[in-house]
Amino acid sequence: MPSSESIPPQVPPIPPIPEVAIAILYQGDRFLLQLRDDIPTIRYPGYWAFFGGHLEPGESPDEAIMRELQEEISYIPPQLARYQSYPDDTVIRHVYHAPLIVGLDALELREGWDMALLSHEDIERGHCYSTIAHQSRPIGPPHQQILLNFIQSLPNASLST
């Protein structure tokens, strides 16, 4: 005879929200962004975005940002500070900032379509021209908002290298 007690339904475990470590690299009053590859299966294809990427299992955000910058542009900033974290429903973004103390020609773009130093005006407009793509491309909306927040947080809205 079947039991009258009901068995609670099995609830599948909720997967953890992915985490990324990304960097605001600046030179004077300009900000280094990468133009992401225009591949439909990646997040923000063909958009300007920060350099950085996903944390590997067991990796801290501090370790991840150093690894990602080395992998993507062969550059490790001598000073790298945590800015803040931006969690949402799909990802937790750990944001760092540092001055870029070398010229663009000293960087080796290993991931992405293009890279450029964007002005505050480019960021406010939400797009920037790429000399590689030969067209203006949008800035990823969360990246644009994070940059605007960062600029707003600066004393006298100024940066130095």
ZAMARGU-4260 file (C-alpha; in steps of 0.2 Angstrom, whole numbers, plus 5000, padded with zeros to 4 digits):
<rodrens>
0) 5000/5000/5000 | 5007/5017/4995 | 5012/5029/5009 | 5001/5044/5011 | 5017/5054/5015
5) 5022/5064/5000 | 5040/5065/4995 | 5046/5083/4992 | 5051/5086/4974 | 5069/5086/4970
10) 5074/5104/4966 | 5090/5105/4955 | 5104/5114/4963 | 5106/5132/4957 | 5122/5134/4948
15) 5134/5148/4955 | 5134/5164/4946 | 5150/5166/4936 | 5163/5178/4941 | 5174/5189/4931
20) 5189/5200/4935 | 5190/5215/4923 | 5202/5230/4923 | 5200/5249/4920 | 5217/5253/4913
25) 5220/5272/4910 | 5233/5283/4902 | 5230/5301/4906 | 5211/5304/4904 | 5209/5290/4891
30) 5204/5272/4895 | 5210/5256/4887 | 5196/5245/4880 | 5196/5230/4869 | 5184/5228/4854
35) 5178/5210/4857 | 5178/5198/4842 | 5162/5199/4832 | 5157/5181/4836 | 5139/5178/4840
40) 5142/5165/4854 | 5151/5176/4865 | 5145/5190/4877 | 5145/5207/4869 | 5151/5202/4852
45) 5158/5217/4842 | 5157/5228/4857 | 5170/5238/4866 | 5173/5231/4884 | 5186/5229/4897
50) 5201/5217/4897 | 5199/5203/4909 | 5189/5187/4910 | 5182/5172/4920 | 5189/5166/4936
55) 5196/5148/4935 | 5190/5136/4948 | 5199/5140/4965 | 5206/5156/4958 | 5204/5173/4967
60) 5199/5188/4958 | 5216/5196/4961 | 5224/5181/4953 | 5212/5180/4939 | 5215/5199/4933
65) 5234/5196/4933 | 5232/5180/4923 | 5219/5188/4911 | 5229/5204/4907 | 5245/5193/4904
70) 5235/5182/4892 | 5226/5195/4883 | 5238/5210/4881 | 5255/5203/4889 | 5254/5217/4902
75) 5255/5217/4921 | 5252/5234/4929 | 5265/5238/4942 | 5250/5245/4953 | 5233/5237/4952
80) 5219/5241/4964 | 5202/5234/4967 | 5188/5247/4963 | 5172/5238/4967 | 5162/5223/4963
85) 5146/5224/4952 | 5135/5209/4954 | 5119/5206/4944 | 5108/5191/4940 | 5120/5184/4927
90) 5138/5188/4933 | 5148/5196/4947 | 5161/5208/4939 | 5176/5212/4950 | 5183/5228/4944
95) 5201/5234/4946 | 5210/5249/4940 | 5228/5254/4936 | 5238/5267/4926 | 5244/5260/4909
100) 5262/5266/4909 | 5267/5259/4892 | 5261/5264/4875 | 5249/5254/4865 | 5263/5248/4854
105) 5271/5239/4869 | 5255/5229/4871 | 5252/5213/4862 | 5233/5210/4858 | 5231/5192/4859
110) 5212/5192/4862 | 5199/5203/4853 | 5197/5212/4837 | 5205/5229/4841 | 5210/5240/4856
115) 5210/5258/4859 | 5211/5272/4872 | 5194/5280/4873 | 5190/5297/4879 | 5177/5302/4891
120) 5167/5309/4877 | 5168/5292/4868 | 5162/5284/4884 | 5148/5296/4886 | 5142/5294/4868
125) 5143/5275/4870 | 5153/5271/4855 | 5170/5273/4847 | 5177/5271/4830 | 5189/5256/4827
130) 5203/5258/4814 | 5203/5239/4812 | 5184/5236/4810 | 5183/5253/4800 | 5167/5257/4809
135) 5160/5264/4825 | 5156/5251/4837 | 5146/5252/4853 | 5153/5250/4871 | 5145/5236/4881
140) 5132/5244/4892 | 5138/5238/4909 | 5156/5243/4904 | 5150/5260/4899 | 5141/5262/4916
145) 5156/5256/4926 | 5167/5268/4917 | 5155/5282/4920 | 5154/5278/4939 | 5173/5277/4940
150) 5176/5294/4931 | 5162/5301/4943 | 5171/5294/4958 | 5188/5303/4954 | 5193/5318/4964
155) 5190/5333/4952 | 5187/5320/4938 | 5205/5318/4934 | 5218/5304/4932 | 5236/5303/4931
160) 5248/5290/4925
</rodrens>
